[in-house]
């Protein structure tokens, strides 16, 4: 495994931390948020659909009203079929709104510090 040769720097130019390539891949990427629309929310089936597009995806947070799934991928070629499957099956899965965000290096820093 290869170390990244440079430091991640904040705007002020302060060195925050050195990172390993795997560290940045773990924390930088897409995060899927799905609201729970009913008590029939089927997390196992949702994860199966998600893992077809992002095999290393992991459940990041499971709250009463929604779940956050870290896709652990910067590759988005298979996302369109994943979103279609989730949207077409949302009633059967007990899912409501589906959203995706991209974790930035700022998010990495905040997660690393906390």
FINUGU-565047 format. One record per residue (C-alpha): residue in three letters; x, y, z. Coordinates in nm, 3 decimals, m for minus. Example, Ala and Ser with C-alpha at 12.3 -4.5 7.8 and 13.67 -1.06 7.14 Angstrom:
2
{'ALA',{1.230,m0.450,0.780}}
{'SER',{1.367,m0.106,0.714}}
This chain:
114
{'UNK',{0.000,0.000,0.000}}
{'UNK',{0.123,0.335,m0.096}}
{'UNK',{0.116,0.648,0.115}}
{'UNK',{m0.010,0.964,m0.038}}
{'UNK',{0.300,1.178,m0.078}}
{'UNK',{0.145,1.501,0.030}}
{'UNK',{m0.036,1.633,0.329}}
{'UNK',{m0.397,1.729,0.317}}
{'UNK',{m0.405,2.099,0.384}}
{'UNK',{m0.674,2.332,0.503}}
{'UNK',{m0.718,2.676,0.344}}
{'UNK',{m0.476,2.833,0.592}}
{'UNK',{m0.207,2.590,0.480}}
{'UNK',{m0.194,2.397,0.807}}
{'UNK',{m0.101,2.031,0.773}}
{'UNK',{m0.384,1.829,0.918}}
{'UNK',{m0.285,1.466,0.867}}
{'UNK',{m0.120,1.230,0.628}}
{'UNK',{m0.355,0.981,0.478}}
{'UNK',{m0.340,0.638,0.329}}
{'UNK',{m0.513,0.574,m0.002}}
{'UNK',{m0.752,0.328,0.163}}
{'UNK',{m0.842,0.588,0.428}}
{'UNK',{m0.947,0.842,0.167}}
{'UNK',{m1.141,0.579,m0.029}}
{'UNK',{m1.323,0.480,0.286}}
{'UNK',{m1.438,0.827,0.380}}
{'UNK',{m1.461,1.008,0.046}}
{'UNK',{m1.735,0.909,m0.193}}
{'UNK',{m2.108,0.879,m0.223}}
{'UNK',{m2.351,0.844,0.066}}
{'UNK',{m2.705,0.724,0.005}}
{'UNK',{m2.983,0.842,0.238}}
{'UNK',{m3.318,0.662,0.229}}
{'UNK',{m3.617,0.758,0.441}}
{'UNK',{m3.826,0.487,0.601}}
{'UNK',{m4.182,0.521,0.468}}
{'UNK',{m4.335,0.229,0.655}}
{'UNK',{m4.274,m0.038,0.916}}
{'UNK',{m4.217,m0.280,0.629}}
{'UNK',{m3.881,m0.113,0.555}}
{'UNK',{m3.665,m0.391,0.411}}
{'UNK',{m3.304,m0.297,0.476}}
{'UNK',{m3.168,m0.637,0.370}}
{'UNK',{m3.324,m0.613,0.024}}
{'UNK',{m3.217,m0.250,m0.012}}
{'UNK',{m2.859,m0.344,0.075}}
{'UNK',{m2.871,m0.627,m0.182}}
{'UNK',{m2.971,m0.378,m0.454}}
{'UNK',{m2.707,m0.127,m0.343}}
{'UNK',{m2.431,m0.389,m0.328}}
{'UNK',{m2.493,m0.481,m0.692}}
{'UNK',{m2.377,m0.130,m0.783}}
{'UNK',{m2.129,m0.080,m0.498}}
{'UNK',{m2.008,m0.415,m0.359}}
{'UNK',{m1.823,m0.258,m0.065}}
{'UNK',{m2.120,m0.049,0.051}}
{'UNK',{m2.184,m0.043,0.426}}
{'UNK',{m2.462,0.075,0.650}}
{'UNK',{m2.332,0.395,0.805}}
{'UNK',{m2.629,0.490,1.023}}
{'UNK',{m2.972,0.339,1.094}}
{'UNK',{m3.204,0.591,1.257}}
{'UNK',{m3.574,0.574,1.330}}
{'UNK',{m3.668,0.776,1.021}}
{'UNK',{m3.389,0.702,0.774}}
{'UNK',{m3.074,0.510,0.691}}
{'UNK',{m2.740,0.628,0.554}}
{'UNK',{m2.539,0.391,0.339}}
{'UNK',{m2.179,0.467,0.249}}
{'UNK',{m2.126,0.342,m0.104}}
{'UNK',{m1.747,0.339,m0.054}}
{'UNK',{m1.701,0.401,m0.421}}
{'UNK',{m1.601,0.690,m0.641}}
{'UNK',{m1.723,0.498,m0.946}}
{'UNK',{m2.081,0.580,m1.041}}
{'UNK',{m2.137,0.387,m1.368}}
{'UNK',{m2.373,0.135,m1.205}}
{'UNK',{m2.567,0.392,m1.003}}
{'UNK',{m2.841,0.457,m1.263}}
{'UNK',{m2.969,0.096,m1.257}}
{'UNK',{m2.942,0.098,m0.876}}
{'UNK',{m3.155,0.412,m0.848}}
{'UNK',{m3.408,0.273,m1.097}}
{'UNK',{m3.439,m0.050,m0.896}}
{'UNK',{m3.477,0.141,m0.569}}
{'UNK',{m3.735,0.382,m0.712}}
{'UNK',{m3.934,0.110,m0.889}}
{'UNK',{m3.945,m0.101,m0.571}}
{'UNK',{m3.975,0.175,m0.310}}
{'UNK',{m4.328,0.082,m0.197}}
{'UNK',{m4.241,m0.287,m0.172}}
{'UNK',{m3.922,m0.198,0.017}}
{'UNK',{m4.100,0.044,0.252}}
{'UNK',{m3.871,0.323,0.134}}
{'UNK',{m3.956,0.688,0.086}}
{'UNK',{m3.725,0.958,m0.045}}
{'UNK',{m3.388,0.857,m0.180}}
{'UNK',{m3.099,1.101,m0.187}}
{'UNK',{m2.727,1.089,m0.254}}
{'UNK',{m2.451,1.318,m0.136}}
{'UNK',{m2.079,1.328,m0.201}}
{'UNK',{m1.847,1.332,0.099}}
{'UNK',{m1.579,1.596,0.055}}
{'UNK',{m1.229,1.618,0.197}}
{'UNK',{m1.375,1.861,0.454}}
{'UNK',{m1.610,1.582,0.566}}
{'UNK',{m1.310,1.350,0.591}}
{'UNK',{m1.129,1.598,0.813}}
{'UNK',{m1.431,1.647,1.039}}
{'UNK',{m1.486,1.271,1.070}}
{'UNK',{m1.114,1.212,1.135}}
{'UNK',{m1.094,1.479,1.406}}
{'UNK',{m1.411,1.368,1.585}}
